[in-house]
Amino acid sequence: MFRHDCGFHMLEYLAKWEGRRVPVVTAAMVVELRKIYTWNWLMNEDFNTRSNALEFIEKAVKKAAKKYK
C-alpha cells in the first residue's frame, strides 16, 4: 500500500463534509473504501452505458497487471 494517500483522504473528507468534523479515516478503512468506490464506479449506470466502458476497464487492468507483476 502506498504511504501517501493524501488525495484519497481529501476526497473522502470532502464527500462527508457537512460543516462538522468527520471521523478519522484509518488505514484499514482506506482499504475497504477503495473496494467500495471501485464497486460503485464499475456498477455506475452512466459509466457502463458509455460506448468505450469495457475497453477502458480492460486497458486499465492490463496496465495495472504489468505494473504489479
Residue frames as qw, qx, qy, qz and C-alpha x, y, z in Angstrom:
[[0.000, 0.890, 0.456, 0.000, 0.00, 0.00, 0.00],
 [0.361, 0.593, -0.042, 0.719, 1.20, 3.49, -0.75],
 [0.401, -0.340, -0.496, 0.691, 2.26, 5.63, 2.16],
 [0.036, 0.247, 0.030, -0.968, 0.87, 8.84, 0.66],
 [0.062, 0.504, 0.827, 0.241, -2.87, 8.63, 0.14],
 [0.024, -0.313, -0.237, 0.919, -3.47, 12.37, 0.59],
 [0.310, 0.019, -0.436, -0.845, -5.72, 12.70, -2.46],
 [0.444, -0.297, -0.825, -0.183, -7.84, 9.75, -1.42],
 [0.277, -0.417, -0.640, 0.583, -8.22, 11.07, 2.12],
 [0.078, 0.226, 0.011, -0.971, -9.17, 14.51, 0.81],
 [0.395, -0.128, -0.621, -0.665, -11.86, 13.08, -1.49],
 [0.439, -0.385, -0.804, 0.109, -13.28, 11.08, 1.40],
 [0.182, -0.350, -0.419, 0.818, -13.22, 14.13, 3.63],
 [0.204, 0.121, -0.205, -0.950, -15.00, 16.29, 1.06],
 [0.408, -0.225, -0.772, -0.432, -17.60, 13.61, 0.35],
 [0.447, -0.485, -0.718, 0.223, -18.57, 13.57, 4.03],
 [0.173, -0.011, -0.230, 0.958, -18.28, 17.30, 4.73],
 [0.205, -0.708, -0.621, -0.265, -21.44, 18.69, 6.28],
 [0.083, -0.775, 0.113, -0.617, -19.92, 21.60, 8.13],
 [0.711, -0.618, 0.255, -0.220, -18.86, 19.46, 11.05],
 [0.142, -0.579, 0.801, 0.051, -16.00, 17.20, 11.99],
 [0.885, 0.167, -0.321, -0.295, -15.80, 13.76, 10.42],
 [0.887, -0.399, 0.228, 0.054, -14.33, 10.55, 11.87],
 [0.149, -0.679, 0.656, 0.293, -10.66, 9.77, 11.42],
 [0.884, 0.371, -0.188, -0.212, -10.00, 7.50, 8.43],
 [0.625, -0.516, 0.577, 0.103, -7.72, 4.60, 9.35],
 [0.070, 0.438, -0.790, -0.424, -5.51, 2.54, 7.03],
 [0.240, 0.182, 0.953, -0.028, -7.95, -0.38, 7.32],
 [0.379, 0.678, 0.435, -0.456, -10.82, 1.90, 6.34],
 [0.202, 0.651, -0.424, -0.596, -8.89, 3.10, 3.28],
 [0.081, -0.130, 0.949, 0.276, -8.61, -0.48, 2.03],
 [0.245, 0.469, 0.831, -0.172, -12.34, -1.05, 2.44],
 [0.260, 0.755, 0.160, -0.581, -13.27, 2.35, 1.00],
 [0.069, 0.462, -0.660, -0.588, -11.19, 1.65, -2.11],
 [0.130, 0.167, 0.966, 0.151, -13.21, -1.51, -2.63],
 [0.222, 0.663, 0.604, -0.382, -16.49, 0.36, -2.17],
 [0.185, 0.729, -0.140, -0.644, -15.52, 3.21, -4.51],
 [0.004, -0.274, 0.826, 0.493, -14.27, 0.79, -7.15],
 [0.178, 0.366, 0.913, -0.020, -17.51, -1.21, -6.94],
 [0.220, 0.747, 0.380, -0.499, -19.61, 1.96, -7.17],
 [0.101, 0.615, -0.427, -0.655, -17.59, 3.18, -10.14],
 [0.028, -0.114, 0.917, 0.381, -17.86, -0.13, -12.00],
 [0.103, 0.471, 0.873, -0.071, -21.57, -0.51, -11.29],
 [0.127, 0.523, 0.129, -0.833, -22.42, 3.08, -12.20],
 [0.591, 0.557, 0.584, -0.015, -25.09, 3.00, -14.91],
 [0.288, 0.925, -0.080, -0.236, -23.86, 6.18, -16.60],
 [0.190, -0.642, 0.693, 0.267, -20.34, 4.81, -16.83],
 [0.503, 0.001, 0.858, 0.108, -21.47, 1.44, -18.11],
 [0.564, 0.691, 0.435, -0.124, -23.63, 2.92, -20.86],
 [0.067, 0.807, -0.392, -0.437, -20.62, 4.70, -22.36],
 [0.857, 0.460, -0.171, -0.158, -19.55, 3.10, -25.62],
 [0.553, 0.532, -0.578, 0.276, -15.95, 2.55, -24.52],
 [0.603, -0.626, 0.318, -0.379, -16.50, 1.49, -20.87],
 [0.985, -0.093, 0.134, 0.050, -15.43, -2.14, -21.37],
 [0.718, 0.506, -0.141, 0.456, -12.33, -1.16, -23.35],
 [0.081, -0.799, 0.301, -0.515, -11.41, 1.44, -20.72],
 [0.768, -0.508, 0.316, -0.229, -11.56, -1.14, -17.91],
 [0.970, 0.130, 0.074, 0.195, -9.68, -3.80, -19.87],
 [0.498, 0.673, -0.217, 0.502, -6.91, -1.33, -20.72],
 [0.310, -0.749, 0.350, -0.469, -6.62, -0.19, -17.09],
 [0.911, -0.317, 0.242, -0.107, -6.48, -3.79, -15.82],
 [0.877, 0.341, -0.047, 0.336, -3.76, -4.74, -18.31],
 [0.230, 0.756, -0.289, 0.541, -1.72, -1.68, -17.34],
 [0.553, -0.643, 0.357, -0.392, -2.07, -2.46, -13.62],
 [0.990, -0.078, 0.113, 0.018, -1.24, -6.14, -14.15],
 [0.711, 0.503, -0.188, 0.455, 2.02, -5.21, -15.90],
 [0.057, -0.775, 0.311, -0.548, 2.90, -2.72, -13.17],
 [0.608, -0.531, 0.434, -0.400, 2.47, -5.17, -10.29],
 [0.952, 0.165, -0.257, -0.013, 4.00, -8.33, -11.81]]
